[in-house]
Amino acid sequence: MKATYYTFDVFTDELFQGAQIAVFPKADGLPEDKLDLIAREINLSETAFIYETDEGDSTFNVRIFSPTGEQNFAGHPVLAIANVLAETGRISVDGDYTSINLKQKSQDVIANISVSDSDKRFVQFTLNSSPVVDRFTPPGNELAKLLSINENDIDHANYHTRLVSSGLPYLIVPLKSQTAVRKARFDVKAWSESSAPAMAAQEIFIFSAKTDSDDSNFHARLLGPSVGDHEDPPIGSALPAFTGYLASHDHIREGTYSFAIDRGTLETRRSLLHVEMDKRSGRPITLRVGGNSVLVSKTELMIN
C-alpha cells in the first residue's frame, strides 16, 4: 500500500529552519504495528498520524510518535497538523480564524488557524497548566559543573533556579546571556555526583532573558542525560513548565503576558515561538502558543 505524508518546518517562516515534523493526513488504513517503525524510518523529531472521528468535521484523533516511541502529548506537531489539514482541504479556513479540536492521548488541544495577507498560516493552540514548583534545587556550584559553565553565568538577580513539573519535571536554570546558554554542555559525571538526579528531572531547561535577536524575549535550550552532545531539541513540550516557572516569581503579577522565545540559531535550525500567558489567582495557568510553518515536502511511503 501507499501512504502520503507531508513534512513541515514549524515555528519558523524560513525553509530549513525550525523543527522538522512529518504528518500523515489519512492514517486510518495504516497497520497499527507499523506506526513506530514508520516514525523510526522517517527519523524526524516527531511524526503525526491523523484519524477520522464521528465528532464532526473539525475534530480529529491524533497520535504522535518520535523515533523512540509514542508520545502522550507534543506541541510542535499541532502546527504541522493544522497546516496539513488546510493544505489537503480537510478543513476550510474561513474568516478571521478557523478552530479545530485535536484529541491527543493525554489531552485535547484546540488550535486556531489564521491566514495573513501574504497567505501565511499562523497556528495558535491553547493549553491549561497547573504546575508544581519546588524551590529546593542543587546549589550554584553544582549547577555550574553539570552545565560546564562558570557559576557567575547563572542569573540570580531576576530569576531563580527551580524544579517545575507540569506532567514532566524540568530543572529550570536562568543564565545571564544567550552566549552562556549556547556554550553550556551537559556533564554526565558532574550530574551523577550532584543532587540533581534525586529530583527526578531528566531534562534541564536553561534560558536567558538577554537575547541576540530583536524578535525574541527569551532564548532557551534543553540539556540532559537523554540529549546528545550535538542535539538542540524542540522546547514546545517544556512551555507549560516554563510559564509555570515564570508565574512562580513574585515580580510576575496577575494578568496576561505576551512574549517570544527562540531556540537554536540560524546554523542550528532556529525556532521562534509566540506565547501568551494568563496568570490568575486560584486558577490554572492558561497559555497560548503560536507560530508559522513552511511546507517542505509531499512524499509517498511504500508499505508492504
Secondary structure, 3 states (H helix, E strand, C coil): CEEEEEEEEECCCCCCCCEEEEEECCCCCCCHHHHHHHHHHHCCCEEEEEECCCCCCCEEEEEEEECCEEECCCCHHHHHHHHHHHHCCCCCCCCCCEEEEEECCCCEEEEEEEECCCCCEEEEEEEEECCEEECCCCCHHHHHHHHCCCHHHECCCCCCCEEEECCCEEEEEEECCHHHHHHCCCCHHHHHHCCHHHHCCCEEEEEECCCCCCCCCEEEEEECCCCCCCCCCCCHHHHHHHHHHHHCCCCCCCEEEEEEEEECCCCCCCEEEEEEEEECCCCCEEEEEEEEEEEEEEEEEECC
